[in-house]
């Protein structure tokens, strides 16, 4: 599965602050723009994996319908 997100990077003094507009909690602070990009990719992966695991735990034993949904913006 491949998703696209909007990354925003702001230079503050000696740091790059990065966050993802569509994913609250995905934010980083690094010395270089490239480090911020890589850290933000990792943050996105970790958040999505964690959210999926939490949802799996909450749905365990419940009668649910699970399906993929595509949205084009």
C-alpha positions as CSV (number, residue, x, y, z in Angstrom):
1,X,0.0,0.0,0.0
2,X,1.3,3.4,-0.9
3,X,0.0,6.7,0.4
4,X,0.9,10.3,-0.3
5,X,1.0,13.0,2.4
6,X,1.8,16.7,2.5
7,X,5.0,17.3,4.4
8,X,5.7,20.9,5.6
9,X,9.2,21.9,6.7
10,X,10.1,25.1,8.5
11,X,13.6,26.3,9.2
12,X,13.9,27.7,12.7
13,X,17.4,28.8,13.7
14,X,19.6,25.7,13.3
15,X,16.7,23.2,13.1
16,X,14.2,22.0,10.6
17,X,10.8,21.4,12.0
18,X,8.6,19.0,9.9
19,X,5.1,17.8,10.1
20,X,2.4,16.1,8.0
21,X,-0.7,18.2,7.4
22,X,-3.0,15.1,7.1
23,X,-1.7,13.2,10.1
24,X,-1.7,14.8,13.5
25,X,1.2,13.7,15.7
26,X,3.6,13.2,12.8
27,X,6.2,15.9,13.5
28,X,10.0,16.0,13.8
29,X,12.9,18.2,14.5
30,X,16.3,17.7,12.9
31,X,19.5,19.6,12.0
32,X,19.2,19.0,8.2
33,X,16.3,19.0,5.7
34,X,17.3,15.5,4.6
35,X,17.3,14.2,8.2
36,X,13.9,15.8,8.8
37,X,12.5,14.1,5.6
38,X,13.8,10.7,6.7
39,X,12.6,11.1,10.3
40,X,9.2,12.2,9.0
41,X,8.9,9.1,6.8
42,X,9.7,7.0,9.9
43,X,7.2,8.9,12.0
44,X,4.4,8.3,9.4
45,X,5.2,4.6,9.3
46,X,5.2,4.2,13.0
47,X,1.9,6.1,13.5
48,X,0.1,4.1,10.8
49,X,1.4,0.8,12.2
50,X,0.5,1.8,15.7
51,X,-3.0,3.0,14.7
52,X,-3.7,-0.3,12.8
53,X,-2.6,-2.4,15.8
54,X,-4.8,-0.4,18.2
55,X,-7.7,-0.7,15.9
56,X,-7.1,-4.5,15.6
57,X,-7.2,-4.8,19.4
58,X,-10.4,-2.8,19.7
59,X,-12.1,-4.8,17.0
60,X,-11.0,-8.2,18.2
61,X,-14.0,-10.5,18.6
62,X,-16.5,-8.0,17.0
63,X,-18.6,-8.6,13.9
64,X,-17.2,-6.0,11.5
65,X,-16.9,-5.4,7.8
66,X,-13.4,-4.4,6.7
67,X,-12.8,-3.1,3.2
68,X,-10.3,-0.8,1.4
69,X,-11.6,2.6,0.5
70,X,-9.9,4.9,-2.0
71,X,-10.3,8.7,-2.0
72,X,-8.9,10.9,-4.7
73,X,-8.3,14.6,-3.9
